[in-house]
Amino acid sequence: MRTVRRAFLLGLMLFVHFLILTACQSGGTEEDSGVVEGRTDSTAVTVHGVSYTETVLSEEELGPWSRENSLNDEAGSRPGIIVSPYYTMTANGTEIPVFAERTANGIHNLAYIEVSDVSDDGSFVLDVEIGTHTERKNPVVLPESSGVAAAVNGKTTTARITSYGSYTFTYDKGLGNNGAELPLTVMVKPPELSEYTNYQTREITPGTYPLGELSLSKPGSLYYFKKGVYEIDCIEITTGNVIVYFEPGTLLVAKPLTYDENGAPMAQHVISSYGQFGVKILGHAAIDLSYRPRTNVIFSFTRMSLLEFGGFNVINSNNWTCCFTGCEDVIIRDLALIGYKTYSDGVMLSDCKNVTVDGCFVRTGDDALEVKSTSDGTVRTENILFQNNAVWTDKGIAYGCVYESNHSQSGVTWKNNSVGYALANWSQHLGCATISINGSDPTVEDYDMHFEDLEIYYSRCPVITLVMHNGGNIHDIHFKDIRAKEVYLNSAVSKSYIDIWIKNEDGGALSDFKLNDLYFDGISYNETTLTAENADTEIRFSVPAEYPVDRTVLHINTM
């Protein structure tokens, strides 16, 4: 699909001068974009950085701003995104804007680069130069499997990137420093299409839009949001066969603008749609939720089919961020989700089928990329793929099937993903790869789940956890080629790098818990490789005394 998108874009760029201007702008000016020689075959690539805001804080303001990262339900008083005081950047000589956003463990920096005019096989060379506000050392680019190496000379870092993806630059690891402070994530992606044939373009300009003023209701429309700043209650998509496109440089600031007679905000979701077919929501825009008190989930898509959602930088969600319930045939891609608030799960799929989540970077105040079952089960979870994603976790789980379990789930694969830093260690259920089932209905099953090719750079929680809270049936779970470089457990919480918990929180019958056929192939951590010989000590069961542990359900390196 991406190859088709790029080919279509190239054709439009040859024949439509307007698209050249819209697809190649950087920071809102034509002068900021440029065609540069970037590949060894001397074929030009087009490089430009997305500019979301010009907000700059003084040194006196920066401290209070950086500490406003512990709110739960409350609205903040400061913007969530500012021009980074810590980094500058160029790519192939073109200036790239860098922004700072808050997390539960300090500031995370972000740059979003669009690269087009690549070769037919998708290859390109992007030479980046990063300036740092102080001298930093020991650069590491995550995921390490990307093969991107960085070099430092004083306050200048250089690196070469040759493919689309997310690349996080970390520094200063060693001598008691884990390297997680003040990272920079660089998203390298193709531009989004901004024109489609057979769609009527309806332009929307920056401004203030209370509840009801952004109800997108005409099928066959391309709703084209011009770059700039919008203050909004919400965007409601009430029709199918529609495209919602945001120009690079669009900033949506979600604020409570409309109140009921009791003074409560009336808007619930920020972007929502229910029961529609053929909706695309695209564009390299930022969405700042820092001023919004908790109402409902942020992006709510329910009973949708043929849905595409991609390209956004979402800042400081105050509830489940990207929530898809009972949806079918969905593509979610190229998101950068950064925030700190509790319950701000990243991408959550509840009772969905035929979904791909691809190429996202997620660092939120809760779980990152997950499936769960919260609905009436009209759609059953199956054929779900999370691939090429990178997450950091400050408070929650990285990847998994997480807790809520109204109905059985199967056919889910997490493949070729990474964990940069998993910093949460406050609870037994946490893990980098996790199956967690509520089990209030003991007949519910989680099975045919696959975690494959997972790179973990640094973790304070177990590599793998399976947790059964009140019952249920977990079987045929596959963990394959999981590599954790450094794991430091909180011994007061977790006793093993692979933990299996039978909790029985409601005190029900132990026969409500069924556990069968767990596969562990190619698992390593802290230079230890899991084998059949050491599995008895490396895999820990924490169960009620009366629960009969059957270790024959464990299959070690048998595939």
Backbone torsions as a table, in degrees:
resi	resn	phi	psi	omega
1	MET	NA	-38.1	179.8
2	ARG	-67.8	-35.6	178.3
3	THR	-62.8	-41.7	177.2
4	VAL	-62.8	-43.4	-179.1
5	ARG	-60.2	-44.5	-178.8
6	ARG	-66.7	-40.0	179.7
7	ALA	-63.6	-41.7	178.6
8	PHE	-62.9	-40.2	179.7
9	LEU	-63.3	-41.0	180.0
10	LEU	-63.0	-41.0	177.9
11	GLY	-62.6	-43.0	178.7
12	LEU	-64.9	-36.5	-179.2
13	MET	-66.6	-28.5	178.2
14	LEU	-74.0	-33.0	-170.8
15	PHE	-109.8	-17.0	-174.6
16	VAL	-123.0	106.3	-177.2
17	HIS	-63.2	-32.1	178.9
18	PHE	-59.6	-42.0	-177.8
19	LEU	-67.9	-31.3	175.8
20	ILE	-60.1	-42.4	-178.3
21	LEU	-67.2	-41.1	-175.9
22	THR	-78.3	-33.5	-176.0
23	ALA	-83.4	-17.1	-173.2
24	CYS	-115.2	9.7	179.2
25	GLN	-74.9	148.7	177.4
26	SER	-131.5	120.0	177.8
27	GLY	61.9	23.5	173.7
28	GLY	87.9	6.2	179.4
29	THR	-132.6	145.3	178.1
30	GLU	-65.8	-33.7	-175.2
31	GLU	-66.2	-22.4	-176.0
32	ASP	-76.9	-17.2	-179.9
33	SER	-98.6	151.2	-178.7
34	GLY	-158.7	155.0	174.8
35	VAL	-96.1	124.5	-173.8
36	VAL	-129.0	156.1	176.3
37	GLU	-81.2	113.2	-174.3
38	GLY	-123.1	-15.5	-176.2
39	ARG	-111.8	157.9	-177.1
40	THR	-68.2	-17.9	177.1
41	ASP	-89.7	9.7	175.5
42	SER	65.9	15.0	173.8
43	THR	-82.4	130.5	-174.6
44	ALA	-72.0	143.5	169.6
45	VAL	-118.0	151.5	178.0
46	THR	-98.9	127.6	-176.0
47	VAL	-127.3	129.6	168.7
48	HIS	-151.9	149.4	179.6
49	GLY	-99.0	147.7	-179.5
50	VAL	-87.5	129.0	178.9
51	SER	-109.1	117.2	-176.4
52	TYR	-93.9	-32.5	-173.8
53	THR	-155.8	158.0	173.8
54	GLU	-111.7	13.9	-177.7
55	THR	-68.5	121.3	178.1
56	VAL	-120.8	132.5	178.4
57	LEU	-102.3	145.1	173.4
58	SER	-72.4	167.1	179.7
59	GLU	-61.4	-34.2	179.1
60	GLU	-69.3	-34.1	-179.5
61	GLU	-78.8	-25.0	-172.2
62	LEU	-64.7	-38.6	-179.7
63	GLY	-61.9	-56.0	177.3
64	PRO	-58.7	-37.9	178.1
65	TRP	-61.4	-46.0	-176.0
66	SER	-67.8	-25.6	-178.6
67	ARG	-87.6	-5.9	178.0
68	GLU	-84.6	65.8	-175.6
69	ASN	-136.2	25.3	-179.5
70	SER	-125.5	10.9	-179.1
71	LEU	-73.9	145.0	175.9
72	ASN	-108.4	-74.0	-178.3
73	ASP	-93.7	-16.0	-171.3
74	GLU	-80.2	155.3	170.3
75	ALA	-82.0	144.3	176.9
76	GLY	-83.6	174.0	-179.7
77	SER	-114.2	1.6	-176.9
78	ARG	-131.8	155.8	179.1
79	PRO	-64.8	152.9	179.7
80	GLY	-87.3	-14.5	-176.2
81	ILE	-131.0	131.5	178.6
82	ILE	-137.5	163.0	170.8
83	VAL	-62.9	129.4	-174.4
84	SER	-66.7	128.3	172.8
85	PRO	-85.4	0.8	-172.4
86	TYR	-104.5	-22.6	-173.9
87	TYR	-139.4	148.2	160.2
88	THR	-124.7	164.8	-174.1
89	MET	-157.7	143.7	166.6
90	THR	-128.6	153.7	175.0
91	ALA	-132.9	118.4	-174.0
92	ASN	51.1	37.6	176.8
93	GLY	85.7	-8.3	-179.9
94	THR	-92.1	132.4	179.8
95	GLU	-66.2	133.3	-179.6
96	ILE	-117.6	121.6	177.0
97	PRO	-64.7	142.2	177.5
98	VAL	-124.4	138.2	-175.4
99	PHE	-124.3	155.5	177.5
100	ALA	-113.9	137.3	179.1
101	GLU	-137.5	154.9	-173.0
102	ARG	-92.4	147.1	171.0
103	THR	-130.8	178.9	178.8
104	ALA	-69.4	-17.4	-178.8
105	ASN	-126.6	49.5	174.9
106	GLY	103.1	-165.9	-172.8
107	ILE	-92.2	137.2	172.9
108	HIS	-116.6	134.7	-177.6
109	ASN	-105.9	148.6	-173.4
110	LEU	-142.5	137.4	168.6
111	ALA	-130.6	138.6	-179.7
112	TYR	-119.4	115.8	-175.5
113	ILE	-113.2	130.6	171.4
114	GLU	-98.5	130.2	178.6
115	VAL	-124.2	123.8	179.0
116	SER	-134.6	-178.3	-174.8
117	ASP	59.8	36.0	178.1
118	VAL	-78.2	171.0	-179.1
119	SER	-69.2	168.7	-177.1
120	ASP	-60.2	-30.5	179.3
121	ASP	-88.5	6.0	176.6
122	GLY	86.1	2.8	-176.3
123	SER	-83.6	153.5	175.8
124	PHE	-163.8	168.2	173.7
125	VAL	-123.5	128.0	179.2
126	LEU	-124.1	108.5	177.9
127	ASP	-94.3	114.1	-177.0
128	VAL	-105.9	143.8	174.8
129	GLU	-127.9	123.7	-174.8
130	ILE	-115.7	127.8	173.3
131	GLY	-99.1	133.5	-179.8
132	THR	-110.9	151.4	-175.1
133	HIS	-72.4	-22.6	173.7
134	THR	-135.3	164.7	176.0
135	GLU	-68.0	130.7	179.1
136	ARG	-127.1	160.9	-174.1
137	LYS	-138.1	173.9	177.0
138	ASN	50.7	58.8	179.8
139	PRO	-70.9	138.3	174.0
140	VAL	-132.3	132.2	178.7
141	VAL	-105.0	123.4	-178.6
142	LEU	-107.6	144.4	-1.6
143	PRO	-72.3	147.6	179.8
144	GLU	-63.5	-27.3	179.6
145	SER	-65.8	-13.6	176.4
146	SER	-67.2	-22.2	179.8
147	GLY	77.0	10.6	179.8
148	VAL	-84.1	122.6	178.4
149	ALA	-106.2	143.9	179.5
150	ALA	-121.2	146.6	176.9
151	ALA	-125.4	144.4	-178.4
152	VAL	-117.2	135.6	171.7
153	ASN	-135.7	101.3	-175.8
154	GLY	66.4	-118.6	179.4
155	LYS	-101.6	19.4	-177.8
156	THR	-121.4	128.6	175.9
157	THR	-112.9	136.5	176.7
158	THR	-124.5	146.9	178.2
159	ALA	-158.7	161.2	177.9
160	ARG	-123.0	128.3	179.9
161	ILE	-115.5	134.1	-174.1
162	THR	-125.9	11.9	177.0
163	SER	-156.1	160.6	176.4
164	TYR	-65.7	149.6	177.9
165	GLY	157.4	-169.2	173.1
166	SER	-115.8	137.6	-176.0
167	TYR	-133.1	120.6	-177.5
168	THR	-110.1	120.7	-179.9
169	PHE	-92.2	121.6	177.3
170	THR	-119.5	160.7	-173.2
171	TYR	-143.3	165.1	161.8
172	ASP	70.1	18.7	179.9
173	LYS	-68.2	137.2	178.6
174	GLY	129.9	157.1	177.5
175	LEU	53.3	49.5	177.9
176	GLY	85.2	-0.6	178.7
177	ASN	-105.6	122.1	-177.3
178	ASN	-82.4	-3.7	175.9
179	GLY	87.0	5.3	-174.5
180	ALA	-86.9	-6.2	-174.1
181	GLU	-80.8	133.1	175.2
182	LEU	52.6	58.3	176.1
183	PRO	-78.7	165.5	174.5
184	LEU	-128.3	119.7	175.0
185	THR	-101.2	128.2	179.0
186	VAL	-111.8	114.0	175.5
187	MET	-89.6	122.7	179.2
188	VAL	-116.3	110.0	-171.3
189	LYS	-139.3	160.2	171.5
190	PRO	-74.9	158.4	175.2
191	PRO	-65.0	157.4	171.9
192	GLU	-86.9	148.8	172.5
193	LEU	-67.2	143.6	179.1
194	SER	-118.9	-5.2	177.7
195	GLU	-135.0	142.3	177.3
196	TYR	-134.6	137.5	175.0
197	THR	-69.9	153.9	176.9
198	ASN	68.5	14.6	173.8
199	TYR	-119.0	140.1	176.7
200	GLN	-88.7	122.5	-177.9
201	THR	-78.3	129.9	176.5
202	ARG	-125.2	106.5	-176.4
203	GLU	-77.9	141.0	174.2
204	ILE	-124.4	131.8	-174.2
205	THR	-106.7	156.3	-179.7
206	PRO	-55.9	148.9	-179.7
207	GLY	163.3	-164.0	-180.0
208	THR	-109.0	129.3	-173.3
209	TYR	-131.7	97.2	175.7
210	PRO	-67.9	177.2	-178.3
211	LEU	-52.1	131.2	176.1
212	GLY	94.0	-16.2	-176.5
213	GLU	-85.2	-11.4	174.6
214	LEU	-121.0	55.5	173.3
215	SER	-96.6	110.6	-173.6
216	LEU	-96.0	107.5	-163.6
217	SER	-128.5	4.4	-175.5
218	LYS	-107.9	114.1	179.1
219	PRO	-64.2	154.5	-179.3
220	GLY	77.2	14.4	-176.1
221	SER	-104.8	146.8	165.3
222	LEU	-106.2	103.0	177.3
223	TYR	-82.3	111.3	-169.2
224	TYR	-108.5	104.9	179.3
225	PHE	-86.0	115.3	178.0
226	LYS	-70.2	148.5	-177.6
227	LYS	-62.2	150.0	-177.2
228	GLY	140.7	-170.2	-175.5
229	VAL	-103.8	130.2	176.5
230	TYR	-120.0	133.1	166.4
231	GLU	-103.3	123.3	-171.6
232	ILE	-135.6	151.5	163.2
233	ASP	-80.3	-53.7	-175.7
234	CYS	-169.3	163.8	171.0
235	ILE	-119.8	122.7	-178.6
236	GLU	-114.5	122.9	179.5
237	ILE	-101.9	109.5	-171.7
238	THR	-111.0	16.4	178.0
239	THR	-142.5	161.9	173.6
240	GLY	-98.3	-178.6	179.9
241	ASN	53.1	56.8	-175.6
242	VAL	-144.0	148.6	176.3
243	ILE	-120.8	131.6	175.2
244	VAL	-114.9	115.6	-174.2
245	TYR	-121.9	135.3	178.6
246	PHE	-115.5	122.9	177.2
247	GLU	-60.5	146.8	171.6
248	PRO	-56.1	131.2	-175.9
249	GLY	102.5	2.6	176.2
250	THR	-80.7	134.3	174.0
251	LEU	-123.7	115.9	174.9
252	LEU	-96.8	120.3	177.6
253	VAL	-106.5	110.3	-177.7
254	ALA	-84.0	116.0	178.9
255	LYS	-129.9	153.4	170.0
256	PRO	-74.5	107.6	-178.8
257	LEU	-105.6	-23.2	-175.6
258	THR	-124.9	130.3	-174.4
259	TYR	-123.3	153.9	174.4
260	ASP	-86.4	-175.6	-174.5
261	GLU	-66.6	-15.8	178.6
262	ASN	-96.2	3.6	179.1
263	GLY	83.4	14.8	179.7
264	ALA	-94.7	142.4	177.3
265	PRO	-59.7	137.4	-177.2
266	MET	-89.2	-32.4	-179.1
267	ALA	-70.0	133.6	-178.4
268	GLN	-100.7	-60.0	178.4
269	HIS	-98.3	162.8	176.9
270	VAL	-89.7	-48.5	171.5
271	ILE	-129.6	127.8	-176.1
272	SER	-145.9	156.1	172.7
273	SER	-158.7	146.4	-176.5
274	TYR	-133.1	126.3	169.0
275	GLY	67.7	28.8	-176.9
276	GLN	-107.8	162.9	-175.2
277	PHE	-124.8	131.7	173.1
278	GLY	73.4	58.0	179.6
279	VAL	-116.8	133.5	173.4
280	LYS	-120.3	132.4	177.6
281	ILE	-127.9	105.6	-166.0
282	LEU	-137.8	160.6	172.6
283	GLY	131.7	148.7	-178.7
284	HIS	-89.0	78.5	179.7
285	ALA	-116.4	161.9	173.0
286	ALA	-111.7	146.8	-179.7
287	ILE	-129.6	112.8	-175.2
288	ASP	-102.4	119.7	-177.2
289	LEU	-107.0	13.4	-173.0
290	SER	-64.1	-29.6	-177.5
291	TYR	-88.9	2.2	-170.3
292	ARG	-104.2	124.4	172.5
293	PRO	-72.4	162.7	-178.7
294	ARG	-65.6	128.2	172.1
295	THR	-122.2	-80.9	176.7
296	ASN	-135.0	-166.1	-178.4
297	VAL	-65.2	161.7	-170.2
298	ILE	-82.3	-60.6	176.4
299	PHE	-110.3	110.7	-172.7
300	SER	-114.7	113.4	177.8
301	PHE	-124.8	116.2	-173.2
302	THR	-126.4	131.0	178.8
303	ARG	53.5	42.8	176.4
304	MET	-95.4	155.3	171.5
305	SER	-140.3	148.1	-173.2
306	LEU	53.3	65.9	-178.3
307	LEU	-118.1	136.5	173.9
308	GLU	-127.2	133.1	-175.7
309	PHE	-140.6	116.5	-175.8
310	GLY	-163.1	158.2	167.9
311	GLY	97.2	1.1	-168.8
312	PHE	-95.6	151.7	165.7
313	ASN	-105.3	113.3	-176.7
314	VAL	-108.1	129.9	-168.4
315	ILE	-120.3	122.6	170.3
316	ASN	59.4	54.0	172.7
317	SER	-58.3	145.3	178.4
318	ASN	-110.6	12.2	175.1
319	ASN	-164.6	-175.6	178.6
320	TRP	-45.6	126.4	-170.2
321	THR	-77.9	-69.8	-178.0
322	CYS	-109.7	101.3	-169.3
323	CYS	-113.7	114.8	-179.4
324	PHE	-116.8	121.2	-175.1
325	THR	-127.2	123.9	177.6
326	GLY	62.0	33.6	-177.5
327	CYS	-101.5	155.3	179.0
328	GLU	-134.5	143.9	175.6
329	ASP	59.0	71.2	-173.2
330	VAL	-126.5	139.6	171.2
331	ILE	-119.0	125.1	177.2
332	ILE	-123.7	126.0	-172.4
333	ARG	-155.1	157.2	165.8
334	ASP	59.1	32.3	178.1
335	LEU	-89.1	146.8	168.6
336	ALA	-120.5	105.1	-176.4
337	LEU	-109.0	116.4	-176.0
338	ILE	-134.8	127.7	179.5
339	GLY	-175.9	-167.5	-172.1
340	TYR	-143.0	-15.3	-169.4
341	LYS	-73.2	144.9	176.1
342	THR	-62.4	143.0	-178.2
343	TYR	75.1	12.3	-178.4
344	SER	-91.1	47.0	179.6
345	ASP	-46.9	147.5	-174.3
346	GLY	-74.1	-90.6	176.1
347	VAL	-109.2	118.8	-177.7
348	MET	-119.3	122.1	177.6
349	LEU	-109.8	114.9	179.2
350	SER	-112.3	114.2	177.5
351	ASP	53.6	56.6	178.8
352	CYS	-118.5	160.4	176.3
353	LYS	-139.6	152.4	178.6
354	ASN	57.3	62.0	-176.9
355	VAL	-128.0	138.8	172.2
356	THR	-120.6	131.3	173.6
357	VAL	-117.4	112.7	-164.6
358	ASP	-134.8	132.4	167.7
359	GLY	71.3	29.6	-177.9
360	CYS	-98.7	153.8	167.1
361	PHE	-116.3	127.9	-174.1
362	VAL	-132.5	124.3	169.3
363	ARG	-139.9	101.6	-175.6
364	THR	-126.0	-179.9	179.1
365	GLY	-86.9	16.2	178.9
366	ASP	-155.4	-151.6	-177.8
367	ASP	-67.6	154.9	-169.3
368	ALA	-98.8	-69.8	-174.9
369	LEU	-128.4	114.8	-165.1
370	GLU	-149.6	161.5	165.3
371	VAL	-118.8	153.9	174.7
372	LYS	-160.1	175.2	179.9
373	SER	-129.2	110.2	-178.0
374	THR	-124.1	-5.0	-169.3
375	SER	-103.7	-166.5	-179.6
376	ASP	-81.4	-1.1	175.6
377	GLY	81.4	16.8	176.7
378	THR	-56.5	-39.5	172.2
379	VAL	-109.0	139.1	-178.4
380	ARG	-104.7	137.2	179.1
381	THR	-59.7	121.3	173.5
382	GLU	-169.3	154.7	178.1
383	ASN	55.3	60.0	178.7
384	ILE	-113.7	134.6	179.3
385	LEU	-132.1	121.5	168.8
386	PHE	-105.6	118.2	-176.9
387	GLN	-141.2	149.4	173.5
388	ASN	60.2	31.6	-180.0
389	ASN	-103.7	157.2	176.2
390	ALA	-131.7	133.2	179.6
391	VAL	-132.5	151.4	164.1
392	TRP	-119.5	139.6	-179.7
393	THR	-122.6	121.2	177.0
394	ASP	-93.8	-28.8	-174.4
395	LYS	-134.2	-18.1	-169.1
396	GLY	-130.4	-158.0	-177.0
397	ILE	-87.5	147.9	179.1
398	ALA	-80.4	-64.9	-177.2
399	TYR	-132.0	139.8	174.5
400	GLY	163.2	-177.3	173.7
401	CYS	-102.4	113.2	-158.7
402	VAL	-116.6	105.8	163.1
403	TYR	59.5	-77.1	-172.9
404	GLU	-58.1	126.3	-170.5
405	SER	-149.8	68.7	175.6
406	ASN	-66.9	-34.5	-174.6
407	HIS	-137.2	165.5	-179.6
408	SER	-67.9	150.6	-179.9
409	GLN	-135.0	142.4	179.1
410	SER	-159.4	170.9	175.6
411	GLY	70.2	42.9	-180.0
412	VAL	-118.9	133.7	179.6
413	THR	-128.6	130.0	168.9
414	TRP	-108.1	115.0	-170.7
415	LYS	-135.4	134.5	175.9
416	ASN	56.5	49.8	176.9
417	ASN	-113.1	173.2	179.3
418	SER	-143.0	157.8	170.9
419	VAL	-121.2	122.8	175.7
420	GLY	-77.3	-71.0	177.8
421	TYR	-129.7	120.6	171.5
422	ALA	-102.7	102.3	-168.9
423	LEU	-101.7	-5.3	-177.8
424	ALA	-82.5	133.2	178.3
425	ASN	-147.3	31.1	-171.6
426	TRP	-95.2	-10.6	-174.0
427	SER	-143.9	154.6	-178.9
428	GLN	-68.0	-23.7	-173.2
429	HIS	-82.4	-8.2	-174.2
430	LEU	-72.6	149.3	176.7
431	GLY	-172.2	167.4	175.0
432	CYS	-82.2	-37.1	173.4
433	ALA	-127.5	117.1	-165.9
434	THR	-137.5	137.5	164.9
435	ILE	-116.2	117.2	-178.6
436	SER	-130.6	126.1	-176.2
437	ILE	-127.2	130.1	179.1
438	ASN	-62.7	-50.5	173.1
439	GLY	77.9	16.1	175.4
440	SER	-59.7	-33.1	169.3
441	ASP	-102.5	104.5	-173.3
442	PRO	-68.2	-8.8	178.7
443	THR	-84.7	-9.1	-178.6
444	VAL	-71.4	137.8	-178.9
445	GLU	-117.1	142.2	164.2
446	ASP	-117.0	119.6	-176.4
447	TYR	-155.7	169.0	-178.3
448	ASP	53.9	51.1	176.3
449	MET	-110.3	136.5	-174.3
450	HIS	-129.6	123.0	171.0
451	PHE	-111.3	113.6	-172.9
452	GLU	-131.3	137.1	173.4
453	ASP	54.9	64.3	180.0
454	LEU	-109.9	122.7	177.0
455	GLU	-100.6	126.4	178.4
456	ILE	-121.0	119.5	-177.0
457	TYR	-84.4	-47.6	-175.8
458	TYR	-150.4	130.7	-178.7
459	SER	-143.1	143.8	172.2
460	ARG	-107.5	3.9	177.4
461	CYS	-124.6	169.0	-178.0
462	PRO	-58.4	156.6	176.4
463	VAL	-69.4	-44.3	-176.9
464	ILE	-134.0	133.3	171.8
465	THR	-134.1	142.7	168.3
466	LEU	-125.4	124.8	-173.4
467	VAL	-130.2	125.4	174.1
468	MET	-116.3	114.2	-172.1
469	HIS	-82.5	-50.4	-175.2
470	ASN	-128.4	-1.5	-177.3
471	GLY	145.2	-165.5	179.3
472	GLY	113.1	-178.3	-175.2
473	ASN	-134.6	110.7	176.8
474	ILE	-110.9	124.6	179.4
475	HIS	-156.3	159.4	179.5
476	ASP	53.3	59.4	175.6
477	ILE	-108.9	130.8	-172.1
478	HIS	-118.2	123.3	172.9
479	PHE	-116.1	118.9	-172.8
480	LYS	-138.1	132.8	175.8
481	ASP	52.9	60.8	175.3
482	ILE	-109.8	124.5	-173.9
483	ARG	-125.4	115.8	178.4
484	ALA	-111.7	120.2	-174.7
485	LYS	-75.1	-50.1	-179.6
486	GLU	-136.3	125.8	177.4
487	VAL	-130.6	126.5	179.1
488	TYR	-126.6	104.4	-173.6
489	LEU	-84.8	150.1	168.0
490	ASN	-83.4	104.5	-172.7
491	SER	-64.7	-19.6	177.5
492	ALA	-75.4	-14.1	-176.4
493	VAL	-116.2	-50.9	-174.7
494	SER	-119.8	136.2	-175.8
495	LYS	-105.9	-11.7	-174.7
496	SER	-148.5	157.5	178.0
497	TYR	-73.1	-20.1	173.6
498	ILE	-127.7	110.5	-174.0
499	ASP	-116.3	134.8	174.4
500	ILE	-122.0	119.9	-173.5
501	TRP	-117.3	128.2	167.0
502	ILE	-111.5	107.9	-168.6
503	LYS	-96.5	-37.1	-179.6
504	ASN	51.8	54.7	-175.0
505	GLU	-66.9	-29.2	-179.4
506	ASP	-92.7	3.1	177.2
507	GLY	68.8	24.1	-179.6
508	GLY	-77.0	-172.7	-179.1
509	ALA	-68.8	137.2	178.8
510	LEU	-67.4	-18.1	175.6
511	SER	-69.0	-9.8	176.1
512	ASP	-72.4	-12.7	-176.6
513	PHE	-103.2	121.9	177.6
514	LYS	-128.1	130.6	-175.8
515	LEU	-138.3	120.8	-176.1
516	ASN	-147.0	147.5	167.1
517	ASP	51.4	78.7	174.6
518	LEU	-110.2	125.6	-172.6
519	TYR	-110.9	128.7	179.4
520	PHE	-126.7	110.6	-176.1
521	ASP	-130.8	121.3	177.9
522	GLY	68.2	47.4	-179.1
523	ILE	-102.8	128.5	178.4
524	SER	-143.1	152.5	179.4
525	TYR	-161.3	140.9	178.1
526	ASN	48.5	41.1	179.7
527	GLU	64.6	16.5	172.8
528	THR	-106.6	134.2	176.4
529	THR	-107.3	130.0	178.5
530	LEU	-70.7	128.8	177.8
531	THR	-132.9	169.1	176.4
532	ALA	-62.9	-28.7	-177.3
533	GLU	-75.7	-32.4	-178.2
534	ASN	-105.5	3.9	-175.6
535	ALA	-62.0	-31.5	-178.3
536	ASP	-62.5	-30.5	179.4
537	THR	-97.7	-27.4	-175.2
538	GLU	-84.0	-28.4	178.4
539	ILE	-104.9	118.6	-173.7
540	ARG	-107.2	131.7	170.9
541	PHE	-99.1	127.6	171.7
542	SER	-116.9	104.1	-169.6
543	VAL	-139.3	160.3	172.0
544	PRO	-58.0	150.6	-175.5
545	ALA	-56.8	-30.2	-175.1
546	GLU	-87.0	-6.2	-176.2
547	TYR	-80.1	127.2	-177.2
548	PRO	-80.2	106.3	178.7
549	VAL	-75.3	126.4	178.5
550	ASP	-118.6	98.7	-176.3
551	ARG	-75.5	-4.7	175.7
552	THR	-72.2	-10.5	175.8
553	VAL	-73.7	-12.2	-179.0
554	LEU	-89.4	128.2	178.1
555	HIS	-119.3	112.9	-172.5
556	ILE	-107.8	118.7	176.3
557	ASN	51.9	49.1	-178.7
558	THR	-109.0	-7.4	-175.5
559	MET	-85.7	NA	NA
